[in-house]
Amino acid sequence: MLCCADLIAYLQRKGLAVDDTAFAAKIISTYSYYRIKGYALALRDCRDPVKPFFPGSRFEDIFELMAFDKALRLHALEAIMH
């Protein structure tokens, strides 16, 4: 199993910008790489196997997608319950 630093380096090699490696390591250790990977699919261009992330994609964008999804699910659940 790869450590957080290795996973961050892997994502960077694939073209994902990581502005704050300490933040990225905290998020990866908290949520797991595989959960984050699902949200990263929205930023990937599958036509390029070497650098599959769209230019300008950042790790922070993935985290923002995760936060938005969580908020949306909570609002939807609250609406269903009322």
PyMOL commands that set and color helices and strands:
alter all, ss='L'
color gray80, all
select helices_A, chain A and resi 4-13+21-31+33-43+59-81
alter helices_A, ss='H'
color red, helices_A
deselect
rebuild
show_as cartoon
